[in-house]
Amino acid sequence: MRELVLQCGGQQADSLTDALIQAGALSACAEDAEFGTPNEQPLFGEPGADASPDGWQTNRIVALIPDGLDPHQCLAQAQGLVDYQISDQWHLREVPDQDWVKLTQSQFAPIEIGQRLMIVPTWHRDQVQARGRLCLQLDPGLAFGTGSHPTTHLCLQWLQEVMPPDARVLDYGCGSGILAIAASMLGARAVVGVDIDPQAVQSTVDNARSNEVSVAAMLPDALEPGTFDVVVANILSNPLKVLAPMLSNRVRPSGFLVLSGILERQAEEVMAFYEPWVSLTVFQALDGWVCLAGQRREHTP
């Protein structure tokens, strides 16, 4: 395998990668050509902000081409598919043979969280020593949530330290279902996972089945009226602010609300949105992120 490497302007990246794939490349991606230099340009803003519509100012295009494909032919065919001049400054670099499956799997090792939980990819389950922990089997997939992000750590920490026994739990924005599954394994008597992404709902169903726990996963419109002992939402600060009335009213009086996906500097602002219903405080912080938690007041608007 070889990689064909060239540069293009920000607005040309999408069409050029598409053209190279149509011309026979196995894959193509865009990188910041200034990555690692003082001119490196952040493409995404802070969590919840919109991406730059023009991408990076200068893109490095890397296309994986099979050994039998002439790069000159590939570029000539791609040129016929776009309405601008493709750079004639390009080079090839060899891609060493790899067992890509094993390489990818090696990046996801078992993760111990607190005193009671361990997140275990399925390819490690026969080698792992649980040492009395609950093993939640979870492989990386299309839905967010592998246990490696600080916000997931913080929510899992709250569930194992604070969640009341026999609780009814709502995981709003369930992603892979990791929090919902953990809540069930830690003793919740009923768990519901909700997500706006049908793929996330299916991932939650599949992962719950793999872990032999019961989680009802659904889209928001399918969630029936009612309240829960615990509502946990690991999303981002902007949607959490918008969802404040709905999430708060899903918590029974004296029940718990747990929020994450919030940067430390955003905590006060998010707390203010929930103040009519819940006095949130910082449960824990990790790597610049916080988990907010509090109990709903007996009498609220």
N, C-alpha and C positions, 0 to 999 in steps of 0.2 A: 504494500500500500504506500501511496505517496500523498502529500498534501501540496496543493497548489495555493500559493500565497501571493496576494496582491492588495492594492489599496484603492479606495474609492471615497467619494464624498458622502456626507451623512444621509442625504435624501436618495442616494442610489443603492444603499445597502440591501434593502428588501428585494428590489427587482433584480439585482445582480446575483444574489444568492439563489433566487428562484430560477434565474436563467441558467446558472451553472448546473443546478440539479437537472433541469430539463435537457441540458447538453451532456449528461452522463455522469456527473459527480454523484457519489453516494450520499454525501451530506455537504452542507455549507453553512458557515456561521460568520457573524460579524463580531469583531473585537475592537476596543478602543486602540487605535494605532499609537496613542500617546501613553498607554498604560505603563505605570512605573516611572513616569517622568514628571517633572513639575507641571507639565501641561495636561496631565490626566484630567479628564472631564467626567464628573459624576453624571450618569445617565438618569438615574432615579433620584428624586428628592428624598425627603424624610418619609417614613412609613405613612401611607395614606395619601401622599402627594402624587400628582399626575406625572407620567413619564414625559421627557422632552419629545416633542413631535418629530424633531429632525434627527434624533439619534446623536451619535458622536459626530464631531466636526469632520474628523478623518477616521475612516474605518479600515481595519485590516480584515480582509476576507480570507478565510481559510476553508478550502474545499478539499474533501477527501476523494481522491480519484483512484479507480482500480488500475492494476498494473497494465492492462491491455488498452487503456485509453490514452491517446496522444493528447498531451496538454494543449498543443497548438490547435488541434481540431476542436477540443472542448471550448477553448476561448473563442475561436472563430464562430462556432455555432451559437454560443452565448451572445456574441456581438450582434448576430442577426435577430436577437429577441429583445434588445433594448434600444432606446432612441438616443443614446449618448455614447461617447467614445470610451471603451474600456481601456484602462492603463496597459501599456505595453511593458511596464516594469513589473515583472513577476519572477518568482523562483519556485523551485520544487524542493521539498524536504522529505526525507524518508521517515516513515512511521514504523518503529520497531514492532516485531511480532509480540503480541501480548495475549494472555488469557483474559479478555476484557471482563468476562463474568466474575472471575476470581478477583480481579483488580477492583472492580466496583464493590463487590461484597466486602473486601478487606477494609473499605472506608467506613463500614457500619459495624462496629463492635458492640457487644452488650453494654448497656448503660445502667449503672446502679443509681437509684434515686432515693434519697432518705434512707431509712432503716428497713423499709418493708418491700420496696419495689425494685424490679429489674426489667428493663426493656431488652428483649432478646430477638434479633433477627432469626428466622427459621433455620438458616444454614449454620447457626451456632448452637442450636438447642440440644444437640447430643453431646456437646463438649462442655457446656456451661455448668458451673457449680453454683447452685442457687443460694446455698448457705442460709436457708430458712426464709428467703425472700419469695414473694409472689412474682412469678415470671410471666410477663405480658409479652406474647409473641407478636411481633409486628415487623413487616418488611417495608422498605421505602416504596412508595407508589405515587399515583397521580394526585392523591389528596394530601393536604398539609398535615404534618404531625408524625414525627418519627421518635420523639423524645429527646432529640439533641438540642433543640432551641431552648434558651433560658426561660422563655415564657411558659413553655410546656413543663419544664422542671418545676417552676414556681407553683403552677396549678396542681401538679401531682403531689408536691410537698404539702400543700394545704389539704388535699383530699385525705392523705394518710395521717396527718396530724390533727385535723380539726373536724372533719366531716362526722356528723352525728351517726351513731349506728342505726341501721334500718331506715335510712333516709330515702326519700324520693328525690331523684336528681334530674335536672335538665341541663344538658350540654348544648349550648346554643353556638352554632358555628363549629360543628363536631369534627370536620375534616376527616381524618383517618379513623376517628372514633376512639383515639387513645385515652382521652379523659373519661369518656363514658364507660369504656371497658374497665379502666382502673377503678372507677367508682363502684362498679358492680363487683369486681374482685375484692374490693376493700369492705364490702358488706352492705352496700345500698340494696334496698329491697325492690326498687323499680328505677330504671334509667331510661331516659328518652334523649336521643340525639337528633338535632335539627341542623340542616345546612341548606343554603340556597343553591348549591351545586349538586345535581343528581349523581355525579361521579363520587362525590364525598359521601352521599347517603349510601350508595352501593358499597363503597369501601368500608364504611362503618358496619354494615350488615355482614360483609365477608369476614372482617377482622373479629367481630364479636363471635361469629360462628367458629372461627379457628381457635379462639380462646375459651370456647364452651361456656359463654356467658350470655345472658339475655339482655339485649338492648333494642328498643324500638326506635328505628331511624326513619326520618321522614323529611319532606320539604316543609317550609314554614306554614303553608296554607293547610297542611294536614294536621297541624298541632291543635288538639282539642282545648277548649277553655279549661282553666284550672290553675292551681298554684303548686309549688314544689317546696320541699324543705331546703334544697340547695339548688341555686342556678349558677352555673359557671359559664363564662364566655371569654374565650381566648381569641380575640380578633385583632383589632387595631383601634387606636383612640378615636378616630373620626367616626367610624360606624358605631362604636360604643356610645358616643355622645348622642347620636341620632336615635339609638335604640333605648335610651335611658328610661322613658316611661314604660315601654313594653316589658323590658327585662325586669324592672323593679316590681311591676304588677304581676309578674309570674312567680314572685317569691311570697310565700305565706307570711303573715305577721310573725315576727321573731325568727323567721327563716334566714338563711345565709345567701348573700350575693358575693360572687368571686369573679373578679375581672382581671384579665391580663392582656398582653399585647400593647402595653403602655410604657413609653419611655419615662425615666424618672422625672424629667422636666415637664412632662405632660400630666403628671399625677394630680396636681392641685386643680387643674382645669376639669379633668374628668370627674373628680370628686364633687365639684360644684354642680355638675349636671344631675348627679344622683342624690344631692342633699335633701330634696323634698321627701324622699322615701327612705334613704339609707345613709347613715353617717359612715362613709368608707374610711379606712385607714390603710397604711402600707403594711401588708402582712410580711413580705420579704422583698428584697431587691437582689438582682443578679446581673452582672455585666451590663449595667445601664438600664435594665428593664425592671419593672415593678409588678407585683401582684397586689391588687387592692381587694379588701374584704370587709364585710360588715353585716349586721343583722337589720332586717327591715323593722321599722317602728310598728308598734301595735296600731297606731292611728296615723294614717297618711292621707294625702289628698286623693 
